[in-house]
């Protein structure tokens, strides 16, 4: 039942017996990490097979030299603590990858929780004294050695979907392996995004994306960001004179870039960068229809984009369509509290009558708080506008009573995906094609969900209808875009495509309609791939 800090290859892990619920909950309390899933390690494939379903492709990935964490469906029932991955249908599983791990696994454990040895949202600990200082309030014991760790590197995370490996976090085992272009590039440092930050450096025809750095929201992570930049510049023996950055003025990576002197600064729009990273990975820069779908990215109109259909032609792009704008009541707070997004989507349709609707959230959120959000929306008080598809997923999750507050990024959307059930029916978006960019209106979907909440199909069916309707809408938009542009290549990028149902359905449906479909494998579709897209954008600008 003890919590042990164990020194590994790229940093410390915090380990507990995965079958001991009390120890797992104690770790959650101390870290603190209320609900975000923990990774687990077992000694061999037979052990993993006792609690998770692993395919032949999963087995090959788990036993590869890269030794990533692989997302695998839970077997039910199993003996592991329910506190390991609450609300999720998968376990993140891995095999030992150091001699010390193999020795540990000789103990009588089916599995050990092996989560990053850090305080939540801070970088992983690598030094013995650093671990003693930062983890003393979490770990009961420390298992250390005298082999110094020079570079922090978290475990990589991936999932196999449609028989293709999809990296969710690219770090140990994959970094610093480069991607190759077919010609030499200018030397560029790309500073990445705010969440899931990575940086990217180019040398000759090679592009080096760094390990996962994390959320740039505290001093420790910013120092790690600076250390990774200086380390990669040193080992690659380059001093780039061009810096690429995201357009969002509040991103720490952007602020850092704009403070640098003696370099050329080039801003690359967030969703353009998403599509370029997908094209770079697939090695084709001919014009494409790009679906860049996420929660938030700074648009060129100063609004927050995230439900974007773009025509991307190398260094240029045109906005073909987007999800209708909706307010984020309280800005950042709306991301952490999806119930606010539910009100944001309901209020334009129902006005004050929404207080009379049959909604699960009304039994949890006080009416005074709901009325306050309605007032903010009506008067435009601290309500930046967003077209993010990720925020619509949040709203639906809260509407059906799955998640009102989140503990980690995209939790509401993930749990909405996890609860979906098979259904023949779907909700229908409306698309206004009278002028460019076309506008995708979710109001009919929201109204249909409200009707279903009243008549009573289970929320798994509502989730299934919403997911199916979203795929139908995106396929329809791709068809409209093909008619408009003559293009038949589609690139899929952005964190929304971590949804296994969406990415598999979109690939299958579009290919069946004769599209050539590009998606991610070796670089994350989430913001971990933004730095690659930024570096690619600069290289293409240089060409033109």
N, C-alpha and C positions, 0 to 999 in steps of 0.2 A: 503493500500500500504506500510505499515511499515514492516521492518525486525525485528523480536523479538527473542532474545536468551532466551530459556525456559529451566529451570533446570528439568531434568527428573529423571529416575531411575538409569541409568548407565552413565550419562553424560548429557551435554547440547545439545539441538537441536537448529537449526536456522529455524524459521518458517516464511512463508509468505502465503498469500492467493493464492491457486493454480490456481484460475481463473484470476488472475491479472498478465498479461504477463509482464507489466512494472516492477512490484515488483520481479518477477521471474528472469528477466534479470539483474536487479540491484543486486540481490543476487549472480548471476553467476559472475558478474563483481567484486564484493567486495571480494568474497571468496578466490582467484579466481578459478573458475571451469567452463571452457568454455562449455563443452558438456556432461560430465559424468551425467547419469540420476540421478534425485532427487527422493527420496522416498516420498510418500504422505500418509496422515492419514485422514480417514473419520470416522464419528461417528458410522455408522452401515453398515451392508451388503447391505441394500437398497441403501444407498448413493453410495457405491462402484459400485453397479450394474448399476448406471447411466452412468459411463464412462469406465467400464471394464467388461469383460466377466469372471465370476467366476463359477467354477464347484462346485458340492457338496463337493468334496474332498478339494478344495480351501477354501470353507466356514468353514469346520471343522478345517482346519489348522489355518485360520485367527482367529477363536474364541477359539482356544486352549489356555491353560494357558501360553504357550511359546510365543504367540503373535508375530510371526516373520513377516518380510516383505515378501510378496508372489508376485512373478512375474505373472501377469495376462494380457491376450491380451487386447489391447485398443479397445474400441468401437468407430466406426467412423460414424457420426461426434460426437464430445464431446465438452464440454465447457471449458475444462482445457487448460492452456497455452501450446502451442507447444514447449516452451522452457524447459518443465519438463524432457522429455526424447526424445531429437531429434535423428532421425535416427533409432529409436527402435520401435518395434511393441508392446511392453509390457509396463505396468506401474508397479512399485514396490509399492504395497499397504499394509497398515496395519490398525489395529483398535486401539483405545485408550487402554492403559495398566496401567495408574496411575489415581488417582482421579482428579488430575489437568488437565489431558487430557480430561476427561469427561466434566469438567467445561468449558474448551476451546471450546469443540465441541457443546456447547449449543448456541454458536454464530451462525450467519447466514452464515456458510461456508459449501460448498459442500465438500471441501477437503482443507487441509493445506499441503504445502510442509513441511516436517520434515526431514531435512538433518543434518548430524553430526555437532555439534558445535565445529568446529576447523578451523584452516587455513589448506588449502589443503595439504595432506601428513603428517600432524602432528597429534598426538593423540587427541582424543576428550577431551574437557575441563570438569573438574568435580567440581572444587572449585569456589565459588563465586568471590573471588578476582582474581583468575586465569582467569575466564571468562571475568571480567571487563577489565583486562589487554590485553588479547589476542584477544578478539572479539570486542573491542571498535571501530575498524575501519570497522566492518561489520554490527553489530546490531545497530538499532536505539533505542531499548528499551530492558530491561532485566526483566524477570519474575523469581524471585528466591525464595528460602525458606531456613530454617535453619537446614534442615536434611542433614547431611554430606554424600557425596558419597565416599565410601572407595575404591571401585574398578571400574576402567573404564570398560565399556562394551558396545560396539556398538550394534545396532539392528542386529539380525540374518536375513539372506536372504535365501530364498529357492524357488524352483519351482517344480511343480508336472509334471513329464514326465512318460508316460507309467504307470500311476496310482501309481507312487512311488515318495515319497518326496525326493528331491535332495537338500542337503544343499550347498549353494554357499559361505556363510559366517556363521560360527558357533560361536555364542557369547551369548548375553542375552537370557535367557530361556533354553539354552542347556548346559551351562557351570556352575558348574564343574561336571555335570553328567558323570560318568566313563563308559568306555567299560570294559567288563569282559572277562578274559581269563580262560581256564579250569584248570590252575595251577598257582602257585606263580611264580613271575618274579623277577629277580635281580632288585635292585633299580637303576633306570636310569633317567638321565635328557637328553632329546633330544632337541636340540636347533633350529630345524626347518630350513626353507629356508630364502631367502632374501625378496621376495615378499609374501604378505599375510601371514606373519609370525605368527606361533603359537609355543608354547613350549609344551612339554609333559613330565609328570612324572609318574613313575610306583611305586605302593606299593601293596605288596601281589599279588593278582590276578587281580588287578584293574589298568586301564590305564586312566590317567587324561589328556585330551588335553585342553590347556588353551583357553581363549577367543581370538578372532582375535586381533592381536597386530598391524599388518599393514606392511608397507614397511620400512625395516630397512635401511633408507638412511639419517637420521639426528639424532642429539644428543637427541632430545626429545623422539623419538621413541625407541632409544637404552636404554634410562633411563626407559621407560615404560616396555620394554623387561626385564630389570634387576629387576624391581619392581615386575613383575608378577612371575618371578622365585622365588624370596625371599618370596613372599606372599604364593604361592602354597607349597613351602617347609615347611613353618611355619604351615599352617593349616593341612597339611598331616603328619607333624612331621617326616620328613625324611631328610637325608643328603646324596644324591646319591654319590657314588664313581666312577660311570661310566658316561661319557658324550658322547653323539652321536652327530655328526655334518655332514654337507654337505661337499662334496669334493671341492666345488668351493672356491679357495683361496681368492677371493675378497669379499665373503659374510661377512657382519659384524657379523652374528651369528657364522660363522666359526672362524673368527679372535678372537671373544670373547671366544669361547670354547678353542682355542689353547693357550690362555693366562692363563687359570685356572691351578692351581697347586694342587698336592696331589690327583689327580683323574686319572682314566684310560680313555684315549681318543680313540674313535672308529669312523672312517669315514664310512659313508654309502652312496653309490652312489645314486644320485638323483632319477633316474628312477626305480631302484631297490626299493627304499623307497616308490615310488608311488604305485607299485604293492603290496608291503607288507602291506601298509595301507588299501588297498582294501581287501586283504585276512584277515587282522585282524578284519575288520568290519564284514566280512562274516563268520568268525570263521572256516576257512578251510585252513590249511597250506600244503596240499598235492601239488605236482608239478603242475604248470599251465603254459599255454601260456599267457604271460603278454603283453598287448598293452599299452605302456606308451607314451602318445602323448601330447606334450606341445610345448612351444616356445623355451625354453632354459634350459639345465641342464648340469652340468659339467661331461663329460665322463671320463672313466679311461684312455683313450688315450690322454687326455689333450684337446680334441676338445669339442665343444658344441653339445650335443645330444638333441633329442627331437622328433624323429620319430621312436620310438624303439619297436621292437618285441623281447621279452625276453623269455627264458625258465627259470622260477624261481622255484628253489627247496630250500625252506626255506632260509638259510643264503647264498646260492650260486645262481648265475645266469649266463646264457650264452646268448650272443647276437645272435639271430637267423636272424634278418633282420633289416635294417634301411633305411630311406630315404637318397638319395644321398646327399653328403655334398655340400653346396653352401656357398660362402663368405658372411659375414656380413660387408658391406662396411662402415667403421667408427665405427664398434663395436656397442656400445649402441645406437649410433645415428640411425643405421639402424632399430632398434626396434621402435624408436619414429617417423621415417620417412619411411613408407612402400614403397614409390616410389623407395627408394634405393634397397629394396629387389626385386622389379619388374625388375630393371636393372640387379641385380645379377642373376636372373633366365633367363633373355633374352639373356644376353651377351654370355654365352657359346654356344648358338645355332646360334645366328645371327652375333656375332662380331660387327664390326662397321656398318654393314648394319641395325642394329636396329634403327639407326637415320632416316632411310627411312620408317620405319613401321608406320602403322596407329594405333596410340595409343592416348587415351584421355589425358594421362599425359603430352604429348608433348606440349599441348596447355597451360599447367599450369607451368611446370618446365622448366626453361631456358635450352637451349641446352648446354651452357657452363657447367652447373652443372651436366648434364647427362654425358658429355664427361669426366668431372673430376672423376666421379664414375667409368666410364669405365676404365680410366687410373689406378685408385686404384686397381681394380679387376685384370687387366692385369699384373700389377707389384707386386701384393700381398702386397700392402701398407695398414696397419691397417685393414686387412680383415680376422678376425678369421673365421674358418670354422664351419658351423652348419648343423645339420641334422634335425632341428626342423620343424615339420609339421605346427606348428603355424605360422612360418615365411613364409611358402608357401601360407597359407591363406592370410597373409598380402600382399604378392606379387600379388596374383590374385585380391585382393580388389583394389590395386593401378592400376593394368593393365586395369581394366574395368572402372576406373574413380570414384570409390566410396570414397576412403580415401587415401590421399597422406601424411598427417601428423595426428598423433593421440593425443588426449587429455587425454586418460586413457588407462590402460592395455587392450589389445585385442580388442580395438575399431574397427579396420579395419576388423578383422575377424567376429566380432559380426554384423557389418552392412552388410557384405557380406552375412551372414546367413539370415539376416532380409529381404533382397531384393530377395531371391531366388524364382523362380516360378516353378511350376510343369512341368516336361518334361519327355518324353520317352527316350530321348537320353542321353548319358553320355560320358565323356572323359575317355581315357584308359591310365593308367600308364604301363610302361614295368617293368618287374621284372627279374633281372639277378640272376639265381639260380646256376651258375657254381661253385661258392665257397661260403663258410660260412664266415661271415654273408652275406645273400642275400642282394642285393642292389635294392631299389625301385627308379626307374628313372622317374622324373616328366616331362622330356623334351617333350614327345609326347603330354602331357596335355597342356603345355605352347604353343607349336606350334599350337594346335587345337584352343586355345583361340585367338591367333593372327589371325588365318584364320577367326574365327567367328567375330572378331572385324572389319574385312575388309568387310565381307558380310552382317553384320548388324542385327543379332538377338538381342533383348534387353538384357541388362546386367542381368536381372532377370533370363532369360533362361540360360545364360552363367554360372551364379552362381548355378542354378539348376543342370546343366550338371556336373559342378565341384564337387558339393556335392555328387551327385549320383556316379560319378566315384571314388571318395575317398572311399565311402562305399564299392563299388565293389572290389576295390584294397585291402582293409583291410580284407574283407571276404575271398578273394582269398589267401591272406597271411596266414590267420588262417587255411584254408584247407591244404595248403602246410606244415604248421608247425605241423598239426595233423598227416599228412603222415610221416613226418620226426621223430616225437617224440612219436607217439602213444597216446598223451594226448588229452583229449576232454574238458578240463576245460579251460576257457578263463577269464582273469581278465582285466577289462577296467578302466584305470586311467589316470590322467593328465588333465590339463586345457582345452585341445581341446574337451574333453567330456562334457564340459558345453554347447556345441552346441546341442540343443534339437533334431535337425534332426539326427545328427550323432549317439547320444547315443540311441535314440529310434530305428533307423534303424538297428544299429549293434546288439542290444539285440534281436530284432525280427528275423532278418536274421540268426543269429548264432543259436538261439534256434530252428528255423525251420530246421537247418542242423544237429541237434542232439548234439550241444555243451551245456555244462553247463556254464552259463554266470554269472560272478560276477561283480557287479558295486557298486558305492557308494550311500549311502543314508544319514546316520547320520554324516558322516565326508566328507568335500569337496573333490572332485576329483582334485581340483587345489592344489596349494602349501600350502594351509591351512591344508592339510592332511599329509604333509611331516614329521612333527615331530612324528606323530603316526607311520609312516613307519620306521623311524630311531629307535625309541624305540623297535619296533617289531624286527627289524634286530639284535639289540644287544641281545634281549631275545633269539632269535633263534641261534645266535652264541654261547651264553652261554650254550644252550642245547646240541649243537654239540661238 
